[in-house]
Amino acid sequence: AYLFIFIVAVIGNTVVIYIVRNEKRLRISFNYFILSMATADLLHAVFAIPANIAYLYVQTGWFSGSFGTFLCKFVHYGTTVSIVASITTLSVTTIERYLAARLVLKRPMTERFAKRAIALIWLISGLLSINELVKYTVIPHRNSTFHCMPALVPDRKHRYAIEMTVKFIITYAFPLITMATLYTIIIWYLWQHNVKGVLNSDSYRRIQKRKRNLIKRLITITCLFALCWLPVHVNHFMATFHYQTYKCMPHYWPLLFFWLAHANSALNPILYLLLTKNARSLFRSS
């Protein structure tokens, strides 16, 4: 199941990146953000899924040496960067759509501005994930085995609880609340303008229809993100704050939760190709 997700995620996101980069018709600010999300999902597939497959067989087992330590830190850092970049890109895209909905005849973001915004997103994602480079290391155990895991520090449980809470707020709760609020405003705004019949011309109706289609796509992707990642966050909170209950769970539940979270990186490109008419036709012709 993990291998299937890995293959679909790598192929699907590579196709989306190729289409958006090489087709002039798709070079609008919205699709540049889709390109950023596809890149984040591709990196997530490359870093996280192989690590989870390895965990199924050897748990946290690792190999020693400088390269082992580097790889241990880099895998966890890359995974966190990809997650933060994906949700941050989705949040900024929602803001872009909010601004676009309020401006009927012009795009609020130029391609140049979108590229700069994406560069800033990745810079912030990299900085917010630096803790992973500090936290993870290779620790020797008995029987000459080595494990890639968080460094042993005083009051580790308390620190882990704080870290889990902060991660939940930054990578899930706050972005989803922000996006839900903006979507509500956007839908209300578009509905109000339809009722009033403002600028009731063919060109205006085409613009509004295009905006509604983009909003539907974004809402679908956002709902998918919320559903795929919620079980993992519940899993983390149970393991941190209700460990006795967590131990009573069937052993395959956490594996299923993580599988569902990783599946998000495979489902996003499929949704984009299915819901975007131009991308769909280009994919068929390629």
C-alpha positions in Angstrom: 0.0 0.0 0.0 2.8 2.4 0.9 4.7 1.5 -2.3 1.5 2.2 -4.4 1.1 5.6 -2.8 4.8 6.4 -3.5 4.5 5.5 -7.2 1.3 7.4 -7.7 2.7 10.5 -5.8 6.0 10.6 -7.7 4.4 10.1 -11.1 1.4 12.3 -10.4 3.2 15.3 -9.0 6.0 15.0 -11.7 3.3 15.2 -14.4 1.7 18.3 -12.7 5.1 20.0 -12.4 5.9 19.2 -16.1 2.5 20.4 -17.4 2.5 23.7 -15.4 6.1 24.5 -16.2 5.9 23.8 -20.0 2.4 25.0 -20.9 2.0 28.7 -21.4 -1.8 28.5 -21.0 -1.4 27.4 -17.4 1.1 30.1 -16.4 -1.1 32.1 -14.1 -0.5 33.0 -10.5 -2.9 30.3 -9.2 -1.1 27.5 -11.1 2.3 28.7 -9.8 1.0 27.9 -6.3 -0.2 24.5 -7.6 3.3 24.0 -8.9 4.7 24.8 -5.4 2.2 22.3 -3.8 3.1 19.6 -6.3 6.8 20.1 -5.5 6.1 19.9 -1.8 4.0 16.7 -2.3 6.8 15.2 -4.4 9.4 15.9 -1.7 7.0 14.5 0.9 6.7 11.3 -1.1 10.5 11.0 -1.6 11.4 11.7 2.1 8.5 10.4 4.2 7.2 7.3 2.4 10.5 5.4 2.1 11.2 6.3 5.8 7.9 4.8 6.8 8.4 1.7 4.7 11.7 1.2 6.5 10.0 1.8 9.8 7.6 -1.1 9.2 10.6 -3.5 9.0 13.3 -2.1 11.3 11.5 0.5 13.4 13.9 3.3 14.2 16.9 1.2 13.3 19.6 3.2 11.4 23.3 3.0 10.6 26.2 4.7 12.2 28.8 7.2 11.0 28.7 10.8 9.9 26.6 10.0 6.8 24.1 8.1 8.9 23.7 11.1 11.2 23.4 13.5 8.3 20.7 11.3 6.6 18.8 10.9 9.8 18.6 14.7 10.3 18.0 15.4 6.6 15.1 12.9 6.1 13.2 14.3 9.1 14.0 17.9 8.1 12.9 17.3 4.5 9.7 15.7 5.6 8.8 18.6 7.9 9.7 21.2 5.3 7.5 19.5 2.7 4.5 19.4 5.1 4.9 23.1 6.1 5.4 24.3 2.6 2.3 22.4 1.3 -0.1 23.8 3.9 1.5 27.3 3.7 1.1 27.3 -0.1 -2.5 26.2 0.2 -3.1 29.0 2.7 -1.5 31.7 0.5 -3.4 30.4 -2.5 -6.6 30.9 -0.5 -5.6 34.5 0.2 -4.8 35.0 -3.5 -8.3 33.7 -4.4 -9.9 36.0 -1.8 -8.2 39.0 -3.3 -9.1 37.8 -6.8 -12.8 37.5 -5.8 -12.8 41.1 -4.7 -11.3 42.4 -7.9 -13.5 41.5 -10.9 -11.5 42.6 -13.9 -7.9 42.2 -12.8 -5.6 39.7 -11.1 -4.3 40.9 -7.7 -1.1 38.8 -8.1 1.3 39.0 -11.1 3.4 35.9 -12.0 6.4 37.7 -10.7 4.8 38.4 -7.4 3.6 34.8 -7.1 7.1 33.5 -7.7 8.4 35.8 -4.9 5.7 34.7 -2.6 6.5 31.0 -3.3 10.2 31.7 -2.6 9.3 33.3 0.7 7.0 30.3 1.6 9.8 27.9 1.1 12.3 30.0 3.1 9.8 30.3 6.0 9.1 26.5 5.8 12.9 25.8 6.0 13.3 28.1 9.0 10.3 26.7 10.9 11.7 23.1 10.4 15.2 23.8 11.7 14.3 22.2 15.0 14.3 18.8 13.2 18.0 19.2 12.4 18.7 19.8 16.1 16.3 17.2 17.5 17.1 14.1 15.6 20.3 12.2 15.8 21.7 8.6 15.7 21.8 7.0 19.2 23.7 3.7 19.9 21.8 1.0 21.6 22.6 -2.5 22.9 23.8 -5.2 20.6 25.8 -2.7 18.6 22.6 -1.3 17.0 21.9 2.3 16.1 18.6 4.2 16.0 17.5 7.5 14.3 15.4 9.2 17.0 15.1 12.4 19.0 18.1 13.1 21.2 17.7 12.2 24.9 17.1 15.5 26.7 15.9 16.4 30.2 12.1 16.6 30.6 11.6 15.1 27.1 7.9 14.3 27.5 7.0 17.8 28.4 9.0 19.2 25.5 7.4 16.7 23.1 3.9 17.7 24.3 4.7 21.4 23.6 6.2 20.6 20.2 3.2 18.5 19.2 0.8 21.3 20.2 2.8 23.9 18.3 3.0 21.7 15.2 -0.8 21.1 15.3 -1.5 24.8 15.5 1.0 25.9 12.8 0.5 23.0 10.3 -3.2 22.3 10.8 -5.6 24.2 13.1 -4.6 27.8 12.3 -4.3 27.4 8.5 -7.7 25.5 8.3 -9.5 28.1 10.4 -8.0 30.9 8.3 -9.0 29.2 5.0 -12.5 28.3 6.2 -13.1 31.9 7.2 -11.8 33.2 3.8 -13.8 30.7 1.8 -17.0 31.8 3.7 -16.3 35.4 2.8 -15.5 34.5 -0.8 -18.7 32.4 -1.3 -20.8 35.1 0.4 -19.2 37.8 -1.8 -19.8 35.9 -5.1 -23.3 35.0 -4.1 -24.1 38.7 -3.3 -22.8 39.8 -6.6 -24.8 37.2 -8.5 -28.0 38.2 -6.7 -27.5 41.9 -7.3 -26.6 41.2 -11.0 -23.7 43.6 -10.9 -22.0 44.0 -14.4 -24.4 41.4 -15.8 -22.5 41.0 -19.0 -21.2 37.9 -20.7 -17.5 38.8 -19.9 -18.4 39.4 -16.2 -20.3 36.1 -16.0 -17.3 34.2 -17.6 -14.9 35.8 -15.1 -17.2 34.9 -12.1 -17.7 31.3 -13.4 -13.9 30.9 -13.7 -13.4 32.2 -10.2 -16.1 29.8 -8.8 -14.4 26.9 -10.5 -11.1 27.8 -8.9 -12.7 28.1 -5.5 -14.3 24.7 -5.9 -10.9 23.2 -6.7 -9.3 24.8 -3.7 -12.1 23.8 -1.3 -11.9 20.2 -2.5 -8.1 20.2 -2.0 -8.4 21.8 1.4 -11.1 19.4 2.6 -9.0 16.5 1.4 -6.0 17.8 3.4 -8.1 18.2 6.5 -9.5 14.7 6.3 -6.2 13.0 5.5 -4.1 14.7 8.2 -6.6 14.8 11.1 -6.2 11.1 12.1 -2.4 11.6 12.4 -2.8 14.6 14.7 -5.3 12.7 16.8 -2.8 9.8 17.0 0.0 12.2 18.2 -2.2 13.8 20.9 -3.3 10.4 22.1 0.2 9.1 22.3 1.3 12.2 24.1 -1.6 13.0 26.5 -3.5 9.7 26.8 -0.8 7.0 26.4 -2.8 4.3 28.3 -5.7 4.7 25.8 -3.2 4.8 22.9 -1.7 1.5 24.0 -5.1 -0.2 23.8 -5.6 0.8 20.2 -5.2 -1.9 17.5 -1.6 -1.8 16.4 -2.5 -1.2 12.8 -4.5 2.0 13.5 -1.4 4.3 13.6 -0.1 2.7 10.4 -3.4 3.4 8.8 -3.4 7.0 10.0 0.1 7.6 8.6 -0.9 5.9 5.4 -3.9 8.2 5.0 -1.7 11.3 5.6 0.9 10.2 3.0 -2.0 9.4 0.6 -2.7 13.1 0.5 0.5 13.7 -1.6 -0.8 11.2 -4.1 -4.4 12.4 -4.3 -3.6 16.1 -4.8 -2.2 15.8 -8.3 -5.0 13.5 -9.3 -7.6 16.0 -8.1 -5.8 18.8 -10.0 -5.7 16.8 -13.2 -9.4 15.8 -12.9 -10.7 19.3 -11.9 -8.6 21.4 -14.3 -9.9 21.3 -17.8 -6.8 22.6 -19.6 -4.5 20.4 -17.5 -6.7 17.4 -18.2 -6.7 17.9 -22.0 -2.9 18.5 -22.0 -2.4 15.3 -20.0 -4.4 13.3 -22.5 -2.6 14.7 -25.4 0.9 14.1 -23.9 
